[in-house]
């Protein structure tokens, strides 16, 4: 049986807010996420999507 996390549980693991995770799920950026009523369920082992707002290029430092 596959284990699922709620957005609140996953927020502790990923270090981002549950609201942000729900937004990522809404955008289809979390693979395997399913919505059950008002709750998003994210499968164990799902990868945290890259944040395009954070630059990996430090040219302006």
N, C-alpha and C positions, 0 to 999 in steps of 0.2 A: 504494500500500500504506500502510495506517495504521500509525503508530508508537505503541508502547505503552511505558509506564514501569513499573518495579517499585515497590513501596512504598519501598524503600531509595533509589532514584534520585529519586523524587518528594519524599521527606523533605528532601533538599537544596534543592529548588526552593521548596517550600511553607514550610520552616522549622519543621516539626513532626516528631515521631518517626514512624518507619516503623510502629511498633505502633499509633499513633493513626490513621494512614491506613488500616491494615488493619481497625481497628474501624469507621471510617467506611464502608468498603466493605461490611463485614458488615451494617451497618445500612441499606445501600442508599442512602447519602447522597452517593455519588460516581457521577455519571451515566456510564454506559458501562463501568464496571469489571467485569471478568470474572475468575473464579477458574480457574486452570490448575494442577491438583494442589494444592499448598499455597501457591502464589504468586498474589497478586493482580496483574492487569495493568490499568493505567489508561491510557486513550487520551490522546494528546497533545492539549492544549487543554482538558482537563477542569477545571472550576472547583472551587476549594477551598471546601467548605461553610462557612457562617458558624458560629461557635462560640457557642452560646446561653449558655455560661458567662460570656462576656465581655459586660459591659454597655456599650452605646454611649451610655448616658445617664449623665451625670456629676453627677447631683443630690446625691450624698453626698460630693462632694469638698470 
